[in-house]
Amino acid sequence: MARARAGALLALWVLGAAAHPQCLDFRPPFRPTQPLRLCAQYSDFGCCDEGRDAELTRRFWALASRVDAAEWAACAGYARDLLCQECSPYAAHLYDAEDPFTPLRTVPGLCQDYCLDMWHKCRGLFRHLSTDQELWALEGNLARFCRYLSLDDTDYCFPYLLVNKNLNSNLGHVVADAKGCLQLCLEEVANGLRNPVAMVHARDGTHRFFVAEQVGLVWAYLPDRSRLGKPFLNISRVVLTSPWEGDERGFLGIAFHPSFQHNRRLYVYYSVGIRSSEWIRISEFRVSEDDENAVDHSSERIILEVKEPASNHNGGQLLFGDDGYLYIFTGDGGMAGDPFGTFGNAQNKSALLGKVLRIDVDRKERGLPYGIPPDNPFVGDPAAQPEVYALGVRNMWRCSFDRGDPSSGTGRGRLFCGDVGQNKFEEVDVVERGGNYGWRAREGFECYDRSLCANTSLNDLLPIFAYPHTVGKSVTGGYVYRGCEYPNLNGLYIFGDFMSGRLMSLQENPGTGQWQYSEICMGHGQTWELYFMSTGEPSATAPRGVVYKIIDASRRAPPGKCQIQPAQVKIRSRLIPFVPKEKFIPKTRSTPRPTARAPTRAPRRGRPTAAPPAPTPRPARPTQQPGSRRGGGRRRGRLNSASRAFRDGEVRLVRPAGLSSGSGRVEVFVGGRWGTVCDDSWNISGAAVVCRQLGFAYAVRAVKRAEFGQGGSLPILLDDVRCAGWERNLLECQHNGVGTHNCEHDEDAGVVCSHQNPDL
């Protein structure tokens, strides 16, 4: 097949009932950087870092000060066990928090035996552990009390989940379902794109990412995922493409110079044509001196043009290697079976089609606008073009260099490519200098042109993996994951297929050098930096493109390890905030009650599990919890909206009579009290954080100077709030510190939120 466009088309499906770890912030657990003191059993893997453990320690000792000494001697172990379940890798299940729109339980779900034991010895402790007055009212009724604290899914109740083999056998690892699919998740990061074909970054410290559309536009996105309203690059008037589904022509590739931060140069690959003549063009551009978020279109310098005999198989990848050279990946010229010349373009060293080319864009020689690297494999061969680095390529669509293992550097510099097949097989290759990858003699591991295949002089290199057209019909090459956020994925090569929509992975066995295949199945849930592009309609003009981030729901890096400090960018055009279009579809919880069975034995907790540690002498830190939860009916073990305990960082809107829902003065809950937000630095990014917490899809306006009234009876808790827009609550934004301000209530901040897109 010829179609190799726009990444993998992915159908999301809901995670099944397989066990998966999840913290109260809806994110995966991690290994803390330091051992925990109070909750030491979760020092290897859990949901608490040392700061959270210190906060739980303070709560533990505050509890001790309110309980009679004799009772505390018998109940300290229970108190510690229950407090530390916030650190459990299954905290979200214990507190029934998988659904973000209902309140958290105030006490983790308990197994029946444990609850009965605790009720007999320490039921008075719950008045100090929980603010749930409904739970207090059941204190004298053993059966109703323990039923209230039970979980619908008994597999997760404490303490039996500690010894449940189904839950703990693969804890912290990426696991496969019964069909062998690795379980990963998605997070939407951009949408409304017209057939996105490339996503790159400039490595200039700004942490912007750039997404190219097939029609010839490139958009700049800031780290908060907002998009600049003016295109970074717009060459749509000269790019050759059409609205036809499957048209392979258009803007195909972009690469930033390794020294872009200093020389501001970038390179693009696109189709052009006049009447019946078509060719591919590689050009150099420079960024405007007046606007670092816009290209100077008058700076275009054409580097290379190659005539295309047909409209398909146009290649399109551009990459800079560690050697500083530009790698260019061309298709074989189109049609079926590479019918050009005696052996086809791909096997013809004197043709630039069907090749991997390598050039030096930093110098010129022999009248060329670029230089030839002296170690190119065919330099000096009169029958070859000196630009050729590798040959025997049909239509490599998406290639990447391996950055190497973060610790050892193993694998660094390997060049992976997906090469689209003809009519039977798709393949993944590791490209080497001077390598011949077999087309048109071979397709995948099999012969295609038997007369050429019999020619042993080809000495071609076999792919590391090939798959038949029963699996997919147009491979899209991917990346070896070497990121910070998800340690389990290190070394995993993730790629896709455009036609079948499959995402797939390869993992190398370091001992044998063989590659093991696994399909990837994506879940759609609340545990959502590998990115891929998709489209719901393969037309260059259809705005159905979405960019997703791939996330490992089983384990993440510890908090703080992967933080970035983006360099400042001067913005000259309006910003369009990111609003996800995917909607959360909660699972129907229909877990049947298990039939009678012998329970898995777990230790009872009649006494403290260990002598409690001394409190950590460090300043208190605000708890960072998910924001306001809106829900429907009453759920066992939870508070309704009128009586539940609020969490630090939750927000609410207070509005004058007659004002529509979603508009009002912002009030935030911190340290047991509600207060207001001063508007010194209040803007639409802060409003987006509040609106998202309250369940609205769009932030329409950030209201200033108490337009919606003053909270005169409340303290001013936050001032000079500076949000990027992605934070879970206002406490995660930068601010002057809780309670520190230099303003009055006439500057209280407000918002206007909406369920409707204000731009439509």
PyMOL commands that set and color helices and strands:
alter all, ss='L'
color gray80, all
select helices_A, chain A and resi 40-42+50-66+69-87+91-94+112-129+133-137+142-148+154-156+160-163+165-168+260-263+450-453+456-458+487-489+684-693+730-732+745-747
alter helices_A, ss='H'
color red, helices_A
select strands_A, chain A and resi 182-193+196-201+209-213+217-221+227-228+233-234+251-256+265-274+277-287+295-308+317-320+326-329+356-359+388-390+396-401+415-419+425-431+442-443+446-447+465-468+475-480+493-497+503-508+515-523+530-535+545-551+575-576+651-654+663-670+673-677+698-703+716-718+750-754
alter strands_A, ss='S'
color yellow, strands_A
deselect
rebuild
show_as cartoon
